[in-house]
Amino acid sequence: MPMSKREQAQLDRRLVATLTNACETAKAEIVGFAWLTHLVDYTRFPSSLQVIWVFESRAAKDHALASGQGERMIELTALALQDADVELRPLAPHVQFDVEKRG
């Protein structure tokens, strides 16, 4: 049975809150990390969920991933989803790393 608009809104608020905590943790730990966002189509939830970690520059992204910080961001994503009562396995295909677009 599909989620109602109310259930979708409640879930989105939980995701925003828990992912915000993950974002703040990452900002304190990972040099060059800027922000994160999520995309989701609730008609295909949870398989459509994507969490996107955004870096200030390509160099910062490359350095963080080369030094193993990608695994830390996946771990933070897993903790955030757990806190939001969202089960998604395997998780890695739903986590992306990107760079801020500069005009």
Secondary structure as GFF3:
##gff-version 3
##sequence-region A 1 103
A	DSSP	alpha_helix	5	29	.	.	.	ID=ss1
A	DSSP	beta_strand	33	39	.	.	.	ID=ss2
A	DSSP	three_ten_helix	42	44	.	.	.	ID=ss3
A	DSSP	beta_strand	50	55	.	.	.	ID=ss4
A	DSSP	alpha_helix	58	66	.	.	.	ID=ss5
A	DSSP	alpha_helix	69	83	.	.	.	ID=ss6
A	DSSP	three_ten_helix	92	94	.	.	.	ID=ss7
A	DSSP	beta_strand	95	99	.	.	.	ID=ss8
###
